[in-house]
Amino acid sequence: MTEMNENPLDLLPEVLLAASAVLGLLLGSWLPRARQWIVGLLAALACVAGIVAAAVAAAEPALTAFGEAFAVDPVTSTSRIVVLGGTLLVLGVSFRALRADPRETEFYVLVQLAALGALMMAGAQDLLLLAAGYLLASIPAYTLAGFRKDGPGTEAALKYYVIGALLGVLMLTGITVLYATGRGTAYPMLAEAFRDAPKALIATGTIGLLAGVLFKAGGVPAHFWVPDAVQGSSPPVAALLTTIPKIGALAALFRLGEVVFADSTLPWPALVAVLAAASMTLGNLGAFFQQDVKRLLAYSTISQVGYLLMPVAVAGRADLAQQALLYYLAAYAVTNLGAFAVVCALPRAHSLDDYRGLAKERPLLAASLVICLLGLVGTPPTSVFLGKLEAFSAAFDGGYAWLAVLAAVNTVASLFYYLRWIVPAVSRSGPSQPAVGDQAARFVAYAATVVSLGLGLAGGPVLDALAGPINR
Amino acid sequence: MTHLLTALVFAPTAVALLLFALPRRTTPTVFRTVWVAASAAELALVIAMWIGYEADGGMQYEERARWIPSAGVGYHVGVDGLSLPLLALTCLLFLACALYSLRENRRIREFAALFLFLETTCLGLFAALDLILFFVFFDLSIVAMYFVIAGWGHRQAARAALKFFLYTFIGSLALLLGFIGLYLAASPHTFDMVELTEQNPLAGRSVYGALVLLAVVVGLAVKTPTVPFHTWLPPAHVEAPAAGSAILAGVLLKMGTYGFVRIAMPMLPEVWRRYALVLVVIGVLSVLHGALVALAQTDFKRMVAYTSVNHMGYIVLAVGAAAATADSSEQARSLAVTGAVTQMVSHGLLTGALFLLAGVLYERGRTYDMAAYSGVAAVAPLFAAMTGIAAFASLGLPGFSGFIAEFQIFTGSLGPRPLATALSVLGILLTAGLFLRALRQVFTGPLRLPDTPGTPRAFPDIRAHESLAIVPLLALAVVLGVAPRFLLDVIEPASRSVLELLAR
């Protein structure tokens, strides 16, 4: 066995975030209520420092830390940057809404812990660490969902928690079965053992494992919590729930597919392809006639998980899969957060009709909304278009042309419900909303829109950076 | 100047952004003036490019830049005999629309900005030499046109715009799947059109090739549109504002047919030849269906819209017939392709003019219903004369551009596909009938004007800005009908090279 690497500096972004969360909690206990925003600032600084550290680490060759439990490779580095960047945007949209809230500090700390959980899931190379990451990502999120302590929030938190607890237990059961099958929990060891392990055992264990990871990703069949939790919680929390944990979960799924199951006896590609197809289709069907904007976006995120699962399905079979997934994750995160930032910027607008006349009142905000929603459809030149192009190409290349065709059909269908939102927003008639709004959230929306467009136009260098080899 | 083409493509969008930089309280006149000036400058630029173009020089004004190399995507644009006429047509029609809209008052800044952006997407599409670049402009043109129809259209505009968006978006995704198929078949993987044309990556792979061709043809056929994918067209045209209809019919429809000669024929020659008969059949069906349904219309604008289906059918017939190698001379087939490109230009000019004239009619009478009008020639002789010229040119009377185009198409297609060509000639007869009927209804007889409440009673003759927009289109149609050589000299070498590529 090689010498064990226990250098905590390899986990610098994670360490920074954890330290900032703990420090923030302590600091919050001593700060007067009017100055608790300092904790938020600290969190933002930790995110920025973490992004820098992750970017530096990304330039180094890939390595594993703490035995073989945690991998630092392009998948981890990209997830780190996307998760931390996403967290920064979430902090931005919640800054004004939570100003001088009695529990302002707690909010920032919980956001950081949830993000930390997503980071651990993305880098985990050991099933037990994955389970720990799952719990770390889940428990703060349950609390955040019910943070407002109102009726819908309580319902959201309860539903989220009950489903999360159930699927978490299933996941632990699955991990136990896989441990029994592979006599280990480290991915490389499992990959070795699964080459000729009994199919039924692997399948049982994998289904349990997938239940938990798909819960975090919000994909079919573990998607039932998404609409209620997103609609019930406050807009900034909804933005967090639909973005940050997904990144960790999809990175974890990709790693599982690429490292553990690529050569196993389990038909992993077919299994994930079916899940992808179900997710994109059912998410779209659910979104069709929604009136509440958060609920509409919630269903849209379910369908987006379907598209994101396409490269996961062909992990290890198509050269493009890794680039496609990582690029799409980044594009999705920033575009989805942009759309949610618009929702946060207009706290009084709940239904699609409330957006009527937005273009007249706030033309820039309306433009951001249109660009983000068309971006989610996959209209060029936004970044999601390039992500979809790569994902489609990867699916074709991996022998799943039917999945790409289905995704194309679903994309057309999705246009319908996004347009149901765009049309009132750009129409000139209708009662004009009193232009109360959250300025900080507005700027986040503009920033996310610009990044979403810029990432699409300057996709070349980004894609190159994502192509490095994954740890095995 | 090496970046001439890029400047041509992106200048309108730059001007559009400039319009938004102007303060909100700027008078509408400024916006209109900037719009007209920018469109005129674009036309001047494209004329300069035409003058500098060498007819036998192949691809010219070519520019390449790295964009997304790891995805096989590059910025690659260029001009040849297929694209130059369409670029010029685009610039001319956009100038006509800018002039026509000199009286437009509803949110003129947004209207002008959208049209300028739309001009970029159209020019970019015809100049693109990379499939993804082509696709980007293809999709953006749909988005921009959606907002034109939904924002400035008539009563049912929202529904028509949605239908337009969904249909053409389905087409664009089919196209994207086809492009990915081409990309993965090429080695090294690339989206570059020139390289794909050289490689002919699907040679000898009949099933794969057929599926890719199916995806590409469906995508382009929705846009063209041909039967049975044409159902989005009539509502979109009827509900769109006049300038929007003119661009939609004059330029956007050409994107489909341009795709056939630029992408499908040179990149998939083997399968194209095998399935060309299907296209011939679709072409004939479009010709006859379009003409017959147009004959049944009472709404002037809807009638013109259906004649577009008919006219685009001739183009599909020509590109299908060109593939039939059976005992026809090289020259005859070359005639068919040249005729197809000429028809694109001719149809753009004439339908553009007809839709603008329909807009004039609506602006006076607030209805397109032909039965509501009678004897209009007495009060508006110039308007009547222009509509008459446009209608006669559109039905293919000698002396106009439509005749040159259709004559070449029929001569070129008659050898390889005699039956289909004979059936298509019936289309001309039908169009002649329907145009004459419409002219008789609206312009002759005792004077009668629609008198629904709120409509102005007077029917003023064509105004200066309207004739400034329409007369050049008709004049050019006459010039092309009398002295078409300057256009044909540009198209013919390019169409010969398409046929060489097709014969591989």
Interface residues (C-beta under 8 A of the other chain):
Chain A: Q323 L374 T379 P380 P381 F385 L386 L389 E390 F392 S393 F396 D397 A404 V405 A408 V409 T411 V412 L415 F416 L419 V423 V426 R428 G459 G460 L463 D464 A467
Chain B: R66 W67 I68 P69 S70 A71 V73 R107 I132 F135 V136 D139 L140 V143 F147 A150 G151 A158 L162 F165 L166 F169 I170 L173 A174 L176 L177 I180 G181 Y183 L184
